[in-house]
Amino acid sequence: MGERRVWVWTETAGDTPHRLSLELLTPARALGRAEAVLLGPAGESALQKLAEHGATIIHHADDPRYTQYLVEPQVATLSALIEAERPDLLLFPSTPGARDVLARLVGRLGVGAIANAVAVDYDPSGRLLATVPCGAETLATVTLEGPPPYLVQIRPKAYAAEAVGGEAEVRMVSVPLDEANCRVRVIETVEQPAAGPNLEDANVIVAGGRGLGRPENFRLLEELANALGGAVGASRAVVDAGWVPYSYQVGQTGRTVKPTLYIACGISGAIQHVAGMRGSRYVIAINRDPDAPIFELADLGVVGDVLTIVPKLTERIAAR
Ligand SMILES: Cc1cc2nc3c(=O)[nH]c(=O)nc-3n(C[C@H](O)[C@H](O)[C@H](O)COP(=O)(O)OP(=O)(O)OC[C@H]3O[C@@H](n4cnc5c(N)ncnc54)[C@H](O)[C@@H]3O)c2cc1C
């Protein structure tokens, strides 16, 4: 058997590859020959960055319609490429766009896919193994039956992006783009301004839940986060209540974060919340209910009123 071909679905943010796609080049390199697929305009620096992170081949198409229209043209071209080249494994980042592409590929190609994986590997017999969290405490190892290609979507920060240096051959994709697939046009994109560091990049996250009582009390978390150089996150309960924007939400239907320190303030610790922050190195929980599930996972638990404890903590940290 020749070297495995592992493709990484690449999205770009501005003129740089999305950080989550760069992360996936790390397992791709470990499992075989890492190749990137990038559909849409991209500058030399984006291609260079992919090469630096270990892509040896970049399948690239620079037609602007790939980004002017939602996923259909990308899916049509990617499935034609897969049929023609038969890669062994495709890795997708956990972005909304990649989720959409993955689901449509499953329908088009009739193959299975694994979503939400935190690790991917092959066993000595060549069987694909992916590790997937099932709830807060359990990790399952799953595989895909049948012949490749296998499709696996990986969670953020499951792997670290590594600039290993290197050169890549850029192969321009020759699949013609069919106008019939250009049906859903992007009219406008609006970036929601976020204060403080991006949640996914933050080393410290101070997250708040319904225990804060009122939206105005999020100010206390902002002050603590500022003192620690961190970002503010939230549970879905308070996002649904309109206290903070969706961009703050941590959990199964929000962001997956992996900071060094996660301070959960007035958050009960529902499994859907824990799914998004269980990878945090240290967890401090402040909750007035000593039986709150969040304490099962916390390295340090403080039983008490978050509205009293957080300002004191901020004061002490700011005084240092
Ligand atoms: C399909 C699905 C997806 C979901 N996705 C997500 C998701 O992505 N993220 C997410 O967070 N949730 C998600 N949820 C919702 C989740 O199940 C919980 O409802 C939610 O996480 C609860 O938020 P909370 O902890 O803020 O509120 P609560 O569960 O109401 O907990 C509030 C906590 O605050 C404590 N408290 C109250 N007052 C104080 C005080 N003064 N001081 C200290 N502590 C206090 C209470 O003891 C309690 O533990 C999802 C649910 C479903 C069904």
The ligand as a Gaussian input file, in Angstrom:
#p B3LYP/6-31G(d) Opt

LIG

0 1
 C      -29.627000      20.364000      22.342000
 C      -29.140000      21.259000      23.444000
 C      -27.989000      21.987000      23.255000
 C      -27.513000      22.816000      24.266000
 N      -26.357000      23.519000      24.065000
 C      -25.856000      24.248000      25.076000
 C      -24.617000      24.947000      24.922000
 O      -23.986000      24.954000      23.864000
 N      -24.138000      25.623000      25.990000
 C      -24.807000      25.689000      27.192000
 O      -24.314000      26.342000      28.125000
 N      -25.972000      25.056000      27.335000
 C      -26.520000      24.356000      26.312000
 N      -27.721000      23.758000      26.490000
 C      -28.519000      24.096000      27.680000
 C      -28.099000      23.335000      28.921000
 O      -28.794000      22.111000      28.970000
 C      -28.435000      24.133000      30.186000
 O      -29.820000      24.459000      30.191000
 C      -27.660000      25.447000      30.341000
 O      -26.273000      25.195000      30.188000
 C      -27.908000      26.007000      31.730000
 O      -27.308000      27.250000      31.859000
 P      -26.902000      27.806000      33.285000
 O      -25.945000      26.872000      33.932000
 O      -26.492000      29.228000      33.095000
 O      -28.302000      27.871000      34.053000
 P      -28.877000      26.971000      35.213000
 O      -28.871000      25.551000      34.860000
 O      -30.164000      27.602000      35.579000
 O      -27.831000      27.147000      36.398000
 C      -27.654000      28.331000      37.120000
 C      -26.682000      28.010000      38.253000
 O      -26.400000      29.207000      38.946000
 C      -26.337000      28.899000      40.328000
 N      -26.647000      30.160000      41.034000
 C      -27.818000      30.823000      41.101000
 N      -27.645000      31.988000      41.766000
 C      -26.349000      32.058000      42.130000
 C      -25.547000      33.008000      42.820000
 N      -26.059000      34.173000      43.258000
 N      -24.231000      32.740000      43.012000
 C      -23.670000      31.565000      42.576000
 N      -24.384000      30.646000      41.904000
 C      -25.696000      30.878000      41.671000
 C      -27.389000      27.834000      40.555000
 O      -27.093000      27.083000      41.720000
 C      -27.228000      27.019000      39.266000
 O      -26.292000      25.968000      39.438000
 C      -28.219000      22.924000      25.496000
 C      -29.375000      22.177000      25.684000
 C      -29.836000      21.359000      24.675000
 C      -31.086000      20.555000      24.902000

